[in-house]
Amino acid sequence: MAEESPANTPASAETTSQTERVVIALREKLLRGEFRPGERLAELTLVPLLHASRTPVRLSLERLAHQGLLEALPNGGFRVREFTIADIWDAIEVRGTLEGTAARFAAERLSSPEELEPLRRCFESFSGAALTTMENFLDYLEKNTVFHRELWKLAKSPMLERALESVCALPFAEPGALVFGGSSNAEMYHMRKILVSMEHHRAILEAIENREGARAESVAREHSRVARSNLDWALKHEEFGRIPGSSLVTMNEGAPVTARKRRK
């Protein structure tokens, strides 16, 4: 019988699974503001907090540093990164550029109509939805995320897909980063924006189907700017402090957004 490679041993698989769990748990804690920007994170402190052994914790810290949420320190260890509003705008812009490229690749590399079916099913699953309740709204967000992932796959570029995953790990860069608090004003605003997003989805799907690479790229890049307009609205209406991840964001003065809102 062939000898198992180290990467495929049960112990290795268990470590990988535990690392994935710890990455998700630690990322949620970061976005919920359980750690301050600039705070040093130590393995030994996180082990009991995350109910994991040191190896998955260490690998998770390295993964989150690679994604950009943490910063590796020169003498070892990691600290929580802080972001400016300009950083967020840049992340959204980069995501739009990458998704535009993915849409163009998808149109250029589509080899058969059948390849488009997963993306078409995603679009049809929410295109006729009546977004009259918060539950429907949240359901749309989940389906929207699936739509974007299917678009990335159609690009047939693992390198591009990895770059998109990395950018979308940053606060507010993810396509589904649309929920800002629970006020009725916020819900009404974002439900209107979803109608715009749905039209973008339809146009991207149509452009890929017709092998119109330039059009697919243009619409996908424009679509990413919906996220920026959502954040602009949240900042103007003092909803920003309710968003997961807002505690990591500072204005130019260096004060966290949530703190500046409280002082007004």
N, C-alpha and C positions, 0 to 999 in steps of 0.2 A: 504494500500500500504506500502511496506517495506521502512523503513527509510534509506536514503542515508548515507553511511559511510563517514567520513570526507575525506578519500582518494579519494572518487569518486564524490565529489561535483564539480559543474562547476568551482567554484573559485579555487579549488585545481588543476583541470585539466589545467586551464589557467596559473597558476603559474608554473606547470611542463613544459608546452609548451614554456613559456617565458624563463624559465631557460635553456632549451635546446638551444634556439636561442642565448642566451647570452653566453653560454659556447662556441659555435662555433665562435661567433664574437670575443670574448676575446682571444680564442686560436689563431685565425688568426692574431690578432694584436701582440700577443707575438711572433709568428713565423716570422712575417714581420719585427720585430725589433723595434716596436713602443715604447717598454719599455726596459730599460737597465737592464742587469743582476744585481741583488741586489737591484733594485728599489722597494720601498714600494708601494703597491697598496691599495688605500683607497676606501671604498665603496662609500662615498659621491662624490669623484672625478669621479668614474666610472659611476655613475648613469646617468648624462647627456651625457657622452661620448658614452654609450651603449644604450641610449634611453630606459631605463628600470627602474623599481622601485627597492628599496633596497633589498627586499627579494630575487628576482631572482639573483641579483648581488652577494649577500652574498652566496647563494647556489652554484653559478657558481665558485666563488673563492674557496669554499670548495672542489668542484668536481675537479678543476684543481690542487689543492694541493694534492688530493688523487691520481691523475694521475701522479704527479711528476713534473709538470711544474712550480708550485709555492711552496713556503715553508712557513708554518705557523710560525709566530713570537711568542716568549714566552709571550709578553705583549699584544697580539691581533694583528690582521691584517695579511697581507701576503706580501711576497716579491718575485720577479722574481728569479727563480733559474738559475744558470749558470752550464754548463756542460763542462767537459773536453773531449778530444778525447777518452780517456780510458773509460769514462762513456758511450759514444756512442757505442764503441766496445762491452762493457758488455751488453748493452741493446739489441743489435743485437744477441749476443750469447744466452741471455736468451730467446729471441723470438724464436730462432732456436730450443732450447731445448724444449720449450713449444709446438711449432708446430710439432716437431718430435713426442712428446707424443700424440698430437691430431691425427696425421696420424696413429700411432700404435693403438690407441683406435678405430679409424674408421675401421681399418682392422679387429680388434678383435670383434667389436660390430656390424658389418654389419649383419643385419638379413635377408635382401633380396636384390637382384640385383636392384630392383626399387628404393631403397634408394640412390643409386649412381647416378641416373639420373640427378639431379640438378648440381652435380659436373661435370658430363660428358658433359652436355649442355654448361656449362661455358668453359670447355676446347675446345670444338668444335667451339665455337663462335670466338675464336682467334687463333686456331691452324693453320689455313690455311691463315691467314692474310698476306698481302704483306706490310711489314713495310718500305715503301719507302718515306713516308711523316711524318712530325711532327704530323699532325692530326691523322694519323693511329697509331702513337706511343702513343699519349695521350689516344686514344680509347683503346689501349691494356692495359694501366695502370689501367683504370677504370674496365675493365673486369678481370684483374689480382686480383684486390682487392676483387671482388665478388667471384672469385675462392677460395681465401683464407678463406673468411667468410663461404663459403659452406663447406670447409674442417673442419673448427672448429665445425660447427653444427653436422657433421657426427661423431664427437668424443662422442657425447651424454653426455657431461660433462659441465653443466652450470658453475661450479667452474673454470674449465680450460678455458672456453670461456671468463669469466670475467677477468682472469689473463692476457690473451692475449690482450684483449681490453685495459687494463691498460698499459701494456708494449708498445703497438703500439701507444699510445698517446704521447710517448716521441719523441723528434726530431730524425728523420732518422731511427727509429726502424720499422716503418710501411712498409709492403711488397711493397707498391707502391712508396716508396721514391727513385725514380730513375732519376728524371729530374734535370739536373745540368746545368742551363744556356741555352743559345740558340746558342752556337757556333756550326759550322758544325762538328768539331772534337768530341764534346760532343755527338751530335746526332748519329754520325757514331758508336762511341764506345758503346753507350747504346743499339742501335739497334742490334749490334752483341751479346751483353749480353742477349738480349731478346730471341735469338735463344737457348741459353743455358737454360734459364729459362723455355722455352716451353718444352724442353726435360725432365727437372725435373718434370714439371706438368704431362706429359704423364706417366713417371715412377711411380709417386705417385699414380695416378689414377689406373694404372695397378696393383700395389702392393696391394692396398686396395681391388680391385676386386678379386684378387687371395688369399685374406686373409693372405698376407705376412706382418705381423706386423713389424718385425725387419727391413725388407727392406724398407717399407714405412717410418719408423722412420728415417732411415739412409739417405734416399734421401731428406726428408723434412729438416733435419738438414743441409745437404750440400747446399740445395737450399737457405737457409737464408744467407749463406756466399756470395752470389751474391751481397747483399747489402753492405757488407764490402768492396768487391773489387771495387764497384762503388765509395764509399767514398774515398778509397785509390787513385783511378784514379783522382777524383776531386781535392784532395789535391795536388797531384803532378802536375796537369795541371792548377792550380790556378782558378779552376771553383767553388771552395767551397763557396766563398763569395757570390755567386749568389743564393745559395740555401735558400729557406725559412727556418728559424730556425738557420742559421749559426751565427747570432748575439748573440745567447745564448751560443755559444761554445767557450771555451778558450783553448789555448795550456798550457803546463805545466808552462810557465812563467807567466801566468795569463792574458795575453793580448788577447782580442777577436781575433778570426781567421781573421775576415774581416780587422781589424786594422793592423794585422801583414802583411797581404798581401799587403796593401797599402804602408807600409814602405819599402818593398823590391824594 
